[in-house]
Amino acid sequence: MTKKYVIETVQVVRRKYYVKVKNPTWAHDGITMGELEHFSDQSLPEEIISTTKVGKFPKADIFDDVNSAVMEFNHDSGEWQSDARWDLA
């Protein structure tokens, strides 16, 4: 019998900004305001931060970007299958 889990992860994108400025605080403000373009970026590995067993899947938080995928592993075929669950959005 399969069980339901909510697994939370975080992924960090490291960005580098190359700036010419008298005081770096101006660049910090520009980054915060979305005014600067980054020179390069690198996606760091996704890290699992929690695994919670649930009786039913909770609705998404109001600020979440939802793509509706609920995954289930099919042990007969050995593959993951996706079900779109927009009712949880």
Helices and strands as residue ranges (DSSP letters): E 4-10, E 13-16, H 24-32, E 40-43, E 47-54, E 69-74, E 79-84, G 86-88
